[in-house]
Amino acid sequence: MCLAIPGKVLEEFDRGGMRIAKVQFGGIVREASLDYTPQAKVGDYVLVHVGFAISTVNAEEAERTYQLLEEMDQLTELDAPVVDEVPTRKPQ
Amino acid sequence: MKYLDEYRNPRLAQSIVNEIRRIQTRPWVIMEVCGGQTHSIVKHGIDRLLPEGIELVHGPGCPVCVTPLENIDKAHAIAAQPNVIFCSFGDMLRVPGSNGDLFTLKSQGADIRVVYSPLDCLKIARVNPDKHIVFFAIGFETTAPANAMLAFRAKEEGAHNVSILVSHSLVPPSMTYILQSPQNRVQGFLGPGHVCTIMGYREYEPISERYNVPIVITGFEPLDLLQGTLMTVRQLEAGTATAENQYSRILDREGNVPARELVNSVFEVSDRKWRGVGWIPKSGYKLRWEYREHDAERIFHVKEIDTKEPAICISGQILKGIKKPHDCPAFGSQCTPLTPLGATMVSAEGACAAYYAYGRHLDKHRAEASSRAQVGGAA
């Protein structure tokens, strides 16, 4: 879990004062905070660690690193469930 | 050179190995600090590709591995309480504590959730105002900005039902600790690339200077690791000792300034226990006083839990570069990823787990069988 995963910024928006992006990792799209990478914009590639972009990278670097992480089985953090803010109904 | 075929650029890899061989005049012991580097080195057989006499030893940089048993037990005690939703990164759920792992506790009915980002805890808290949300904040400097942001946002938003159980470790003090050990063998370091993406590498410069040891901040791809090794050997052969940056396409000397600033406003440096190693002064983070209302240890009054590791486990010596997984009598037999006895086997980035995952325990069994056959043949 110590390695950051590269992905492409698809769109960005504001949520409660935080800069959030939708980031594409291979076939998965997840959200990531852009608060630590103010320079990142739509179309850029960013290195994301536990939901936070920590650096920008070029497309070639992103592609190569992503493949290597996939081979090393280091993408499992992307499998964590998506948390919705819709209250779940208690079981009857 | 069978591993070279797997490289994306085998010719470049070979030329780096040749250059190391050309300049090397004597044996050197080099430690890679980061667990991701260890995993990549073992997967790609980089340690076996290097010229004889260049030995890579595996450092303490796996955050899951070095999370002390006491803190896993504290997590277990808090997660077992009613009205608690305990959140964690997925890797921590299968790490056994004294009373079993969090995954088993979850299967027994505790509300334990794997989160992708620490910020997910704020969403969970908003939907569950009658519950207390506790986040298990483990990691090195790479993870600290994410965990710090959770505490910062919880305080800003007045989320009184959110707290964090902090178990954060810092890389440079662990390197100093290794260098101060009377048994130390490490003569140069491959420094941790993603940790330095956040922190930069200024703080490694005084370590290089004081202990006369080259530190080359290195990525984790095969060519990065070979190039980092070459840069380290160059310094060792020239008798120089500075902090250098192999991973300049990702990071610079200053690191990520906004991330570092937030981390420093939320956390302060504290002593920290490392699993398999023991207490290392000023090697971790704790929450600053201003964040005490979000400190799970204060809220839940979990008492110190005295724990003991199995006597047979040598993970402490492996983490310091003194021994290798093969030196352990339990490696691959009593101790496997399914039944880990200590720090270096509990996560895929631990040296023992990486050796096991890529079949190196079989080398040990083969060597034992061959030595038995030789003894039998001689008798």
Interface residues (C-beta under 8 A of the other chain):
Chain A: M1 C2 L3 A4 G16 M18 R30 E31 A32 S33 D35 Y36 T37 P38 L47 H49 V50 G51 F52 I54 S55 V57 N58 E61 R64 T65 L68 E71 M72 D73 Q74 T76 E77 L78 D79 A80 P81 V82 V83 D84 E85 V86 P87 T88
Chain B: R8 C34 G35 G36 H39 S40 K43 G61 C62 P63 V64 F89 G90 D91 R113 V114 V115 Y116 S117 P118 L119 D120 K123 I124 R126 V127 G139 F140 T142 T143 P145 A146 M149 R153 E157 P192 H194 V195 T197 I198 F220 E221 R249 I250 L251 N256 P258 A259 L262 S347 A348 E349
